Amino acid sequence: MSDVSDHPTVRYQLNGDDLAHYFQHTMKSAPSVRRRKRFMQRAGVVVLVGLIAYGMIRQEGDLQQKLTAALATVIVFFVMFGLVALTMRIFDPRKTQLNQLLEQAKREQMLTQQQLTLTADGVELKHGDLSDSADWADITRVEKDDRLLYLYVADVSAFIVPLDAFATPDEANRFMLFATVQTKRESA
């Protein structure tokens, strides 16, 4: 990281693995994705409880027979759920989305040398012959994982910086702290 006109600046080059990691991180951390996942989990619990109750009510006989019917219902539910989950992994639409993201990245020169600068007004990105920018008010959240730093401008769109672009972890933390402080200052 270097300071250009007293503004934190980092130069780096993204690769396909960085974009794949970004895509996976976003699919796990985006608020809309987390809400949808919580909804599906709750819906699954409600369906399971309903199936157990239905199995017990429908079954004639004593309590042991009703519990056996309920257990059979649970087993069928988990087998079906497992088959659905396996099918979704095999035919995961995110693989197609990731391939589209990589193709777009190549077209838009995202895999070329880049320079990201944090200014008092916002974020400026230069890559190839193109440039992009965002005001601090547009940055919705700042996140970091074990590989990348993310400055999100939407639920699933972000400026991404590989952590290995920084000389030290402390330098990456200072860069992230600057972005976080500026983002919170704008939202206040």
N, C-alpha and C positions, 0 to 999 in steps of 0.2 A: 504494500500500500504506500502511496506517496501523496503528498499534499500538493495539489495544483491550485494556486491562488488561495491557500489556506483552507481548501475544501478537501475532505477525505476522498481519495480516488483510488480505485483498484483496477488493474489491467489483468485480463484473463482470457482464456478460450474455453468455451464449453465443448463437450463431446456428446455423442449419442447416449452414453451411460449416464451422464449428468441429467440429460433431458428425461430419460427413463426414470431415474431416481426422483426427479421433480414431479413427474406425473404420478408416481406411486405415492409420494408424500401428500400431494394435493388431494388424491382420491381418498386418503385416510383422514386428512386434517380439515378439509373444507367444511365450513359450518353446514352447508346444505346437504353434503354427503353424510355427516354425522347425524343430522336430524332424520334423514331417510333411514339410516341404519337403526337408530333407536326405535323408530316407528315399526320397522320390520321385526325387530326383536320383540317388542311388546305385542304385536299382532300374532307372532308365533306362539307366545305364551298363552294368549287368549284362546287361540285355536286349539292348542294342546289341552288346556283345561276343559274347554268345551267338548273335545273328543272323549276325554276321560269320563266326564259327567254323562255324556250320551251313552258310552259303553256300559257304564254301571247301571243306568236307568233301564236301558234296553234289555240287559241280561236278566233272565229269570233265575231264581234260585237263591241260595244262601250268600252270605258275605264273601266267602272264599271264591265262589264262582264269579261274583261281580268283580272282585279284585283281579282275578285272572283275566277277565274280559277287558278290564281297564288296562292292565299291563300289556295285553296283546295290542290294544289300540295305541299305546305309547310306542311299542316296538315298530308297528306299521308306520306311525308318524315319523319316527327317526330314520327308518329305512327310506321312506319317500323323500324326506328332507335331505338325506345324504345323496340320493340320486340327483335331486335338483341341484344341489351344490356342486356335485361332480360335473354335471352337464354344463353348468354356468362357467366352471373353470375351463372346460374344454373349448367352449364356444364364447369365451369372454370377449364382449365387445370392446373392452378397454385395450386389447391388443391392437385392434384395428385403429382405435383412437390414437394410440401411441405411435403406430406407423404413420398416421396422418400428421401427427405433431412433428415427427422427425423429418418428414418430407417438407412440411411448411418451414421448419427451421432451416433446412438447406436452401429453400427458395428465398427466404428472407435474410439470409446471411447471418443467422444466429450462431452458426458454428465457426464463425471467423473470430479474429482477435476483437475483444471488446474492452471498453473503458467505461466504468460506472463511477459517477461523481455525485457526492451528496453535497448539496448547496443549502443556503439558508432558505431558498424557495422550494426546493424539492429534489428530485432525482433526475440525473441526466445520463443517458446511455448512448454511447457511440459504438457502432459495429459495422464494419465495412464502410460502404458509402452512405449508410443510413444512420439516423439518430432518433431517439425517442426520449420523452421526458414525462414526468408526472409531478404535480404539486404535492406537498406533504398532506394536504387535505384528501388527496386521492388514495393515499396509502392506507389500506384498511387494517393490516397487521404486519408485524415483523416476526419471523420465526427462523430458527436455526436447528438443524439436526446434525448428525455426525459427519455429513458430507457437504451440505449446501446451506447458504444463507438465502432467505426468501423475503422479498419486499412485495407483499401482495397489493395489487391495485384493484382486484375484484376477487370474488369467491374462489376462482380457479385460474387466475392470471397473475403472474408475478415477475419481477426482476429477480433473476437468480444468479448467485455468485458462488463458485466453488470455494470452500474454505482453504484449499491448498493454494489459492491465489494470494493469500496473506503470508507474510514472512513468519509470523508466530500466531498461536491461538489468542494471545493477548491483543494483538492487532485486530484480529477478526472480532473479538469481543468489543473493542473500542468502536469499531465501525458499526456494529450492531447497536451498541448503546447510543451512538449519535443518531442513528435512524429511528430508534425507539423513542428517544427524547423528543425529536422533531415531530414525529407522528402524534405523540400524546399532546404536545404543545398545540398542534393544529386542531386536534379534536376537542380540546378544552374550551 
